[in-house]
Amino acid sequence: MGSAKNTTSAQRKARIEEMRKAERSRERRTRILTITASAVVVVGLVVGGVVLVRSQSDKSDTSASDSKGGGSGHFVAGKDGVRSWSGKLTRNHVTKTVKYPMEPPVGGDHNQVWMNCNGDVYTKPVNNMNAVHSLEHGAVWVTYNSKAPDADVKALSEKVKKTPYTLMSPVEDQKDPIMLSAWGKQRTVTSASDPAVNTFFSEFVQGKQTPEPGAACTNGLSQ
């Protein structure tokens, strides 16, 4: 009897030990699978994050560096001497320099800060990207180069100072001595006394072409 009991006890202990070994083996496999799965998830998140960041960066760079200012087209001359831009002018806020297809520009992507245009006269060139934002707000931009007579420059500056939603600055690279620009509109005038000056101001200062009528022309950028 004693021998049988000893045998049964030994067998039970052996089975218990085998069960313990099997349980330890399962626990090891479970830990390995858990660690592996966690590593895969972490790697996936990292890769996904990198792809997302690169995608957003590429998208931002593309919108910010459009060499044509976000739009294409050409000027169409009207019988009244006003040239209208034929293409759609985009209106994205960008940080990189925009190369506009016209000079001075009459619209397109621009800086998020506008040039003050509450009758502001600038004696030095302004950044095109800030001035375009002013046009978006309904301003008329008077520009001139070194060929413009001093008397005309003085007379125009006095008119601008009295007219809200206008600004004036030199643009040496423009093709004519004196030019007037609004969003999508532009014309050349022969002098400060040219009747076309008053006509252009009357039609395009806060005119129908304005994308954002009533938007501020103060609290922006100033020299």
VEXDREN-2710 file (C-alpha; in Angstrom, 1 decimal):
% VEXDREN-2710
k/r/px/py/pz
1/MET/0.0/0.0/0.0
2/GLY/2.7/2.4/1.0
3/SER/4.5/1.8/-2.3
4/ALA/1.3/2.5/-4.3
5/LYS/0.7/5.7/-2.4
6/ASN/4.2/6.9/-3.0
7/THR/3.9/6.1/-6.7
8/THR/0.6/8.0/-7.0
9/SER/2.1/11.0/-5.1
10/ALA/5.1/11.0/-7.4
11/GLN/3.0/10.9/-10.5
12/ARG/0.8/13.7/-9.2
13/LYS/3.9/15.8/-8.5
14/ALA/5.2/15.1/-11.9
15/ARG/1.9/16.1/-13.5
16/ILE/1.8/19.3/-11.5
17/GLU/5.4/20.1/-12.5
18/GLU/4.5/19.5/-16.2
19/MET/1.5/21.8/-15.8
20/ARG/3.6/24.5/-14.2
21/LYS/6.2/24.2/-17.0
22/ALA/3.4/24.4/-19.6
23/GLU/2.0/27.5/-17.9
24/ARG/5.4/29.2/-17.7
25/SER/5.9/28.4/-21.4
26/ARG/2.5/30.0/-22.3
27/GLU/3.3/33.1/-20.2
28/ARG/6.6/33.5/-22.0
29/ARG/4.9/33.2/-25.4
30/THR/2.2/35.7/-24.3
31/ARG/4.9/38.2/-23.2
32/ILE/6.7/37.8/-26.5
33/LEU/3.6/38.3/-28.5
34/THR/2.6/41.3/-26.5
35/ILE/6.0/43.0/-26.8
36/THR/6.1/42.2/-30.5
37/ALA/2.6/43.6/-31.1
38/SER/3.4/46.7/-29.1
39/ALA/6.5/47.3/-31.1
40/VAL/4.6/47.0/-34.3
41/VAL/2.0/49.5/-33.1
42/VAL/4.7/52.0/-32.1
43/VAL/6.5/51.7/-35.4
44/GLY/3.2/52.1/-37.2
45/LEU/2.4/55.3/-35.3
46/VAL/5.8/56.7/-35.9
47/VAL/5.8/56.0/-39.6
48/GLY/2.2/57.3/-39.9
49/GLY/3.2/60.5/-38.1
50/VAL/6.2/61.1/-40.3
51/VAL/4.1/60.6/-43.4
52/LEU/1.4/63.0/-42.2
53/VAL/3.9/65.7/-41.3
54/ARG/5.7/65.4/-44.6
55/SER/2.3/65.4/-46.4
56/GLN/1.2/68.6/-44.6
57/SER/4.6/70.2/-45.2
58/ASP/4.6/69.4/-48.9
59/LYS/1.0/70.7/-49.2
60/SER/2.0/73.9/-47.4
61/ASP/5.1/74.5/-49.4
62/THR/3.2/74.0/-52.6
63/SER/0.5/76.5/-51.8
64/ALA/3.1/79.0/-50.5
65/SER/5.5/79.0/-53.4
66/ASP/3.2/79.2/-56.5
67/SER/5.4/81.1/-58.9
68/LYS/2.4/82.6/-60.6
69/GLY/0.7/83.9/-57.5
70/GLY/-1.9/81.2/-57.5
71/GLY/-3.5/82.1/-60.8
72/SER/-3.0/82.4/-64.5
73/GLY/-4.5/84.6/-67.2
74/HIS/-3.9/87.8/-69.0
75/PHE/-5.2/91.4/-69.2
76/VAL/-8.1/92.2/-71.4
77/ALA/-8.3/95.9/-72.3
78/GLY/-11.7/97.6/-72.1
79/LYS/-12.8/100.6/-74.2
80/ASP/-12.5/102.8/-71.1
81/GLY/-8.8/102.0/-70.9
82/VAL/-9.2/99.7/-67.9
83/ARG/-7.5/96.3/-68.2
84/SER/-9.2/93.4/-66.5
85/TRP/-7.4/90.2/-65.5
86/SER/-9.0/87.3/-67.4
87/GLY/-8.1/84.4/-65.0
88/LYS/-9.2/83.5/-61.6
89/LEU/-7.1/85.2/-58.9
90/THR/-6.4/83.0/-55.9
91/ARG/-6.5/84.4/-52.4
92/ASN/-4.4/82.1/-50.2
93/HIS/-2.4/83.5/-47.3
94/VAL/1.2/82.4/-47.9
95/THR/4.6/83.1/-46.3
96/LYS/7.0/82.5/-49.2
97/THR/7.7/85.1/-51.9
98/VAL/5.1/85.2/-54.7
99/LYS/6.1/86.0/-58.2
100/TYR/3.2/87.7/-59.8
101/PRO/2.5/87.5/-63.6
102/MET/1.9/91.3/-63.7
103/GLU/3.6/94.4/-62.2
104/PRO/2.2/95.9/-60.2
105/PRO/0.1/92.9/-59.2
106/VAL/-3.6/93.1/-59.1
107/GLY/-4.4/90.0/-57.1
108/GLY/-3.4/86.5/-56.2
109/ASP/-1.9/84.7/-53.2
110/HIS/-0.6/87.2/-50.7
111/ASN/0.8/87.8/-47.2
112/GLN/-1.7/87.6/-44.3
113/VAL/-0.9/91.2/-43.3
114/TRP/-2.1/94.0/-45.5
115/MET/-0.4/97.4/-46.1
116/ASN/-2.3/100.2/-44.4
117/CYS/-4.4/101.8/-47.0
118/ASN/-6.3/104.5/-45.3
119/GLY/-4.9/107.2/-47.6
120/ASP/-1.4/106.1/-46.9
121/VAL/1.5/107.4/-49.1
122/TYR/4.7/105.5/-49.0
123/THR/7.9/107.1/-50.4
124/LYS/9.7/103.7/-50.6
125/PRO/8.6/100.5/-52.4
126/VAL/6.3/98.3/-50.4
127/ASN/6.1/94.5/-50.5
128/ASN/3.8/93.4/-53.3
129/MET/2.4/90.6/-51.2
130/ASN/1.1/93.0/-48.5
131/ALA/-0.2/95.5/-51.1
132/VAL/-2.2/92.7/-52.8
133/HIS/-3.9/92.0/-49.5
134/SER/-4.9/95.7/-49.4
135/LEU/-6.5/95.3/-52.9
136/GLU/-8.4/92.4/-51.6
137/HIS/-9.9/94.8/-49.0
138/GLY/-11.1/97.1/-51.8
139/ALA/-8.2/99.6/-51.9
140/VAL/-6.9/101.4/-55.0
141/TRP/-3.1/101.4/-55.3
142/VAL/-1.5/104.3/-57.0
143/THR/2.0/103.5/-58.3
144/TYR/4.7/105.5/-60.2
145/ASN/8.3/105.2/-61.3
146/SER/11.2/107.6/-61.8
147/LYS/9.7/108.8/-65.1
148/ALA/6.7/110.3/-63.5
149/PRO/6.9/114.1/-63.1
150/ASP/7.4/115.3/-59.5
151/ALA/4.4/117.6/-59.8
152/ASP/2.2/114.6/-60.7
153/VAL/3.6/112.6/-57.8
154/LYS/2.9/115.4/-55.4
155/ALA/-0.7/116.0/-56.7
156/LEU/-1.5/112.3/-56.6
157/SER/-0.2/111.9/-53.1
158/GLU/-2.4/114.7/-51.9
159/LYS/-5.4/113.0/-53.5
160/VAL/-4.6/109.7/-51.9
161/LYS/-4.2/111.3/-48.5
162/LYS/-7.8/112.5/-48.7
163/THR/-9.2/109.2/-49.9
164/PRO/-9.8/106.2/-47.5
165/TYR/-9.1/102.8/-49.0
166/THR/-6.2/104.0/-51.1
167/LEU/-2.4/103.8/-50.9
168/MET/0.5/105.0/-53.0
169/SER/4.1/103.9/-53.5
170/PRO/6.9/103.8/-56.1
171/VAL/7.2/100.7/-58.4
172/GLU/10.3/101.2/-60.6
173/ASP/9.7/98.1/-62.7
174/GLN/6.2/99.1/-64.0
175/LYS/5.9/99.8/-67.7
176/ASP/4.3/103.2/-67.5
177/PRO/5.1/106.3/-65.3
178/ILE/1.8/106.3/-63.5
179/MET/-0.6/103.4/-63.0
180/LEU/-3.7/102.6/-60.9
181/SER/-4.5/99.2/-59.6
182/ALA/-7.5/97.5/-57.9
183/TRP/-8.3/93.8/-57.4
184/GLY/-8.3/92.4/-61.0
185/LYS/-8.2/95.9/-62.5
186/GLN/-5.5/98.2/-63.8
187/ARG/-4.9/101.2/-66.0
188/THR/-2.4/103.8/-67.0
189/VAL/-3.0/107.5/-66.6
190/THR/-1.2/110.3/-68.4
191/SER/-1.0/112.7/-65.4
192/ALA/-2.5/113.5/-62.0
193/SER/-5.0/115.7/-63.8
194/ASP/-6.2/112.9/-66.2
195/PRO/-10.0/112.5/-65.7
196/ALA/-9.4/108.8/-65.6
197/VAL/-8.0/109.1/-62.1
198/ASN/-11.3/110.3/-60.6
199/THR/-13.2/107.7/-62.7
200/PHE/-11.0/104.9/-61.5
201/PHE/-11.3/106.0/-57.9
202/SER/-15.1/106.3/-58.1
203/GLU/-15.5/102.9/-59.6
204/PHE/-13.0/100.8/-57.8
205/VAL/-12.5/102.2/-54.3
206/GLN/-14.6/99.6/-52.4
207/GLY/-16.0/98.7/-55.8
208/LYS/-17.9/95.7/-57.0
209/GLN/-14.6/93.9/-57.8
210/THR/-13.7/93.9/-54.0
211/PRO/-13.4/90.3/-52.6
212/GLU/-13.7/91.5/-49.0
213/PRO/-15.7/94.8/-49.0
214/GLY/-15.5/96.7/-45.7
215/ALA/-12.4/94.8/-44.4
216/ALA/-9.9/96.9/-42.5
217/CYS/-7.3/99.2/-44.1
218/THR/-5.8/100.2/-40.8
219/ASN/-3.8/98.2/-38.1
220/GLY/-1.9/96.5/-40.9
221/LEU/1.7/97.0/-42.0
222/SER/3.2/100.5/-42.4
223/GLN/6.7/101.8/-43.2
END
